[in-house]
Amino acid sequence: MPTTGHYEVTESGVHFRHEPPLPTPKDGQEFLQRFEKNFKLNILEQPSSNELVFELIGVDVSFANALRRIMIAEVPTVAIEHVYMWNNSSIVHDEVLSHRLGLVPINIDPRLFDTFDENDEPTDRNTVVFRLEVKCGKSKSEDLKRDAARKMRENSEQEEEDSVLNQMELDTSAKESAELYQATNVNPQKIAEAIETPGRPYTRHVYSKDLEWVPQGDQADRFDTIRPVHEDILLAKLRPGQWIELEAHARKGVGKDHAKFSPVATAAYRLMPKIELVKAVYDELAEELVNLYEPGVFRLEECTGEEASSHRVKAVVHNPYACTMSRNFMREPVLKESIKITRVPNHFIFSVESVGMLQPGVIVAEALRVLQDKCRNLVRLVDESTDNNEGL
């Protein structure tokens, strides 16, 4: 059984205070009943679409740390794994450019793809193909014209193919062509605005938005589009005459194999603070405490009843979640004797920030599923070991 006790904040740091251990469960069934009774998972805050704050109550630190490590290293995602370099005359070496491409997060659900094993052949079920072809001309306007011409040519080829399949779609294709024409910034005014200052060297920036998805098999029907999570990740800089052309294959993997597969930027937890006012704090001292401590942890409350005859206000605990275990109040001798701060050993506050490939809630759910599979595998191995021992 885990060690029982609590963490207490003192002037010299945080110290663990042992307490009498809980009764040991008689069997696994009693342990599960106790776990189900005490376990809680509550969503506390979601500051943005990629951030999540939640709490786990009634679990041991081993469970919390296992969940954290699984979120970092064992929740699968899709990232660029192999790069086939056809041409690279930029200053960035092939291996450096390939490494940068691998770290570009791809906005795709990995649950829709199969794991690519060492001896597998690439298929539309385990591989996503991207193409990157960027040339740097003498000026930005030249690059805009060339890129627009290439996109218009690709669109025209697609229109011809569609016309053979279905003549009724020509009007729609023409409309899409007009929209594409506008999207490529090909008009005299915008080209004039893009012309650089005379005499200034021209440098073309290659961004993650330049990656083009090449659908394989029925991927075009299964997905609307597959794009990088962030379109403005700088990959390389080109000078006039330089050229990058490559093909990149993205596959499913986990963070313990390479950090590029990790779905989280941050996955951390802290123990829940517990703040007790051992002695009441009134008036000026209460106001000093509210101003001295982290905002929101304490608040002032008007005194009532017998307290109102001798005091105006008193300090009360308002939001212990906002506490960062500050010890500033210990500089004041009276406050030091009036406040006791501890940490609840089985109450964890998790902060998860997603890279963007998966929503943080999905990451937590997938981590719990992976942990569940690990537990099932352990039970299976124990059962097999027991059966083998009985057969001897």
N, C-alpha and C positions, 0 to 999 in steps of 0.2 A: 504494500500500500504506500502511496506517496506520503512524504513528510507533511505534517499539519502544522500550521502556525500562521503568522502574519509578518509583514514587513513594516518596520517602524522608522520614521524619519527622525534623525537626531542631528545635532550640530556637525558631527563628524561624517555623516553619510546615512545610508539606508542599511538597517540591520534586521536580520531575520530573528523573530522571537518564536521559539518552539511552544507548541501547545499539546495537550494530551491527544494521542491519535484516535481517530474514529474506530468504532468496532469493525473488525475484519468481516467482510461478507462470508456467509457460510458456503455459498456456491456461486456459479456464474449467473444464475437466474436472479439471485438477490442483488448482485452487482448491477445487472442491467436495470432492474427495477429502481435502484437508487439513482442510477445515471439518468433514466427517463424522468424521474421526479425532479431532479435538480437542474437538468440541462435546459438552457434557453439560448436562442439566437435572435437578437433584435437589431434592426436597421436603425442607426442613429442619425445619419446624415449622408446626403449625396450632393456635395458642393458643385460637381459638374458631371457630365456624362461619362467621364473617365475616372471618377473618384468615388469611393465608397467608404463609409465609416460604419462599422457594426461591432456589436459586443457578443462575446461568448461567455456564458455563465455556467458554473458547475462542472468545469473540466480541469484536468491537470495540465501543468505547463508542457508536458510531453505531447499532449494532444494538440495544444495551440502551436507549438513549434513545428510539429509534423505538418499541420495544415499550412503554415507559413512557407515551409521549405517546398512543399508540393506545388503551391501557387507559383513559386519562383522557378522551379526546375523540372516539374513533371506534368504540367498542363500543356498539351500539344498545341502548336500553332503551325502556320505555313510561312516559310521564308525562302528566299533564293538560296539554293544549295550549289548549283553548278552553273558556271558562266562559260560560254563558248565565244572566245574573242576572235572576231574576223578581222578587225582592223582597229588599231589604237595608236595614233600618232600624237596623242596628248602628252603632257608632262607627267601625268599620273601613271604609275606602273600598272601593268595588268593585274597583278595580285592585290594591289591596294584598291584599285577600282572595283575588283570583284568583292573584296571585303566590305567596301562601302555599300555595294548593292545588296549584299547579304543582310546588312543591318537596317535596310529600309523596311519598315513594317508594312505588310500587305493586308488590305481590308478584305478578308475572306474567312468564312467559318470553317475551321479545320475539321469539324465533325462531318462535313460533307465529302471528305477525301479519305482515301486509304493510306496507311503507312507504307512508305517506299522502302522495302528491304533491299539488302545488298545485291541479291541475285534477281531482282524484279526488273521487268521491262517497263519503260515509261508508257503510261496510258493516260487517257483523259480522266481517270479516277484517282491517279496518284501524282500527277504533275500539272503545273500551271506554267505556260510558256510566255515570256515577255521578250520584246525586241526593243533595242535601243540603237537608233541611227541618227547621229547628229553631225553635221558638217559646219564649219565656221567659214563664212565668206569674208569679203573685204569690209562689209559694213552690216549693220543690223537690218537695214532695209533689204539688202540682198538676201539675207537669211530668211526674212519674212516672206519674200517672194518665192524663194525656193521651197520652203516648207509648205506654203499654201499650194504651190503647183503640185507637190507630191501628194498632199492630202486630197486635192481635187482629182488627181489622176486615180488614186486609190478608190475614191468615191465613184468615179465614172466607171471603173471596172466592176465595182459592186452593182452599179445601176444596170450595166449590160447583163450581168448574171441574173439579176432579179427580173429583168424584162423577158428573158428566156423562160424563166419559171412561171412568171405571172405578169401578163401585160397590164393588168388592172392596177398594178402598184406604181406605174410610171409617174403619176401625179404626185404621190407621196414622196417618191425618190427625188423629184425635182424640187419639192419643198425642202427636203432635207439638204439638198445641194446648196440651196440659197442660204439656209441656216449655217451650213458649214462655211460658206464663203464669208459670211459676216463674222463667224467665230475665229477665223484665221487672221483677222486684222488687216485684210487686203483691201484697203481703200486709200486714196491719195492723202487724205488728211492725217490718218494714223501713221502712214509710212513717213510722212514729213515730220511728224512729232517724234518718230523713233530715230531719226538721223542724229548721229553723235555730234558732239562739238568738234569743229575742224581742228585737226592736229592731234587729237586725243587718240591713243591706241585703242583699237576695238578688241574687246574680249567677250566671247560668248560663254554664258553660264549654262551648264548642263544640270538640270534639276530632275528630281524623281518624277515630275509630271511628264517628262519626255519618254518614260517607259510606256510602251504600247503592248497591251494584252493581245496575244494571238490565240484565239479559242481553238481547242482541240476536241475532236469528236463531237459530242452533243453539249459541250460546255456553253456554247452560245445560247442554247435553249434553257439550260439550267440556271444560268446567271445573267443578270442584266449587264453587269460590267464588273471587272476586277481591277481595282486601282490601288496605288499606295495610300496608306492612311493620311500621310502628309504629302502634298504636292510640291512643297518648296524646299525639299532637302537637297542641298548642293552636293553634286557628285564630282564635278570636274569643271575646269575652265579651259576654254579653247582659244587659240589665237588664229588669225586668218590662215587657211590652208590645212588646219588640223582636223582630224576626223575620228569619230568613234562609231564603230559598228559591232554589235554583239547580240547574242541570244542568251537569255537567262532562264533557267528552269527552277521553279520554286516547288518545294516538297514539304511534307509534314514531318515535324520533329519536336523534340523537347529540350528545355533549357539546360539539362544536365549534359547534353551532347554539345551544345553551343549556346552562348548567351543570346544570339540573334533569335532563338526560338522562345525565349522567355516572354510571357505575355504581360508582365508587370514592370513598371519602372520602380515602384516601391511597394513592398508588402511587409509591414511591420506591426508590432503590437506593444501595448504597455498595460501594466496592471492598473486596475481601477483604484483611484485614490479614495480614501475614507477619511473624512475630516470631522473631528469631534471638538466641540467647545466644552472643555472641562469646566471652565468658569465663564460666567457671563461677561461680555465685553460691552461697556456702555459709553455713550456720549463721545467726547473727543477721541478717546482711545479706539472706539468703534470706527469713527471716521478715518482715523489714521490706518487702521487695519484694512479698510475697504480700498483706500488709495495705495497702500503699500503692497498688497497682494495682487495676483493676476486679476484682470478685469473679469467680473462676472461670477467669481467664486463666492464672494460674500456680498451681502447687501444690507442696507440699513432698514430697520423696522421700528415703527413708533412703539414706545412702551405703553402698556395698558395695565389696568388693575393697580396692584400695590406698587409695581415698578414705576408707574407714571408719577408717583408722588416725589420720587427722588432722582429720576433719570428721564431724559428726552427720548433718546433712541438707543437701540442695541444692535449688535452685529449678529446676523444669522447666516448659516450656510445656504447658499442659493443654487449653485451649479458645481458639484464636485467634479464633473467631467472636464471642466475647464482648468482644473488644477494641474500644474506641471511640477509639483513637489518643490516649490520654491521655499527657501528657508530664510527669507528676508525678515519675517516677523520675529525670528529668534534673536534679532539684535535688540529688541525691546524686552526687557526682563519680565514685565507683566504679561505681555502677549505670549512669551515663551512658556509660561506656566499655565496659560489659559487654553492653548490649542494643542491638540494631539493629531498628528497626521500619520496614517498607516496606508498600506496597500492591501487590497483583498487578493489573496493568493490564487483564487479560482475564478476570477472575473477579469477577462481580457478585452481590451478595446483595440480592434484591428483597424488599420488604415491601409487601403488598397488603392493604388493608382495604376490604371491600365495604360499600356502603350498605345492602345487604340484598335488592336486586332480583334479583341473581344471586350464586351462590356464587363465591368468589374463584378457584377452579380453573377454573370456566367462563369467567370474565372473561379469564384468561390464555390459555386455549385459543381463545377468540373473537378476542383480540388477535393471536395468531399466525396465525389464518385470514385476518384483514384484511390483515396484513403480507404474507402469501403472495399474496393477490389483487393487492396493489399491485405486487409483484415480477413477477407474470405480466403485468400490464398494461404495465409498463415494457418487458419483453421483447417484447411484441406491438408497442409503438410503435417500438422500435428496429428490429425486423424490417421493419415497414412503411416506415420511413424508408430502410432499406438497399435495399429493393426499388424504391422510388421513385427513388433515386439511380442505381441500375443501369439504369433505364429511360430516363434522360436521355442 
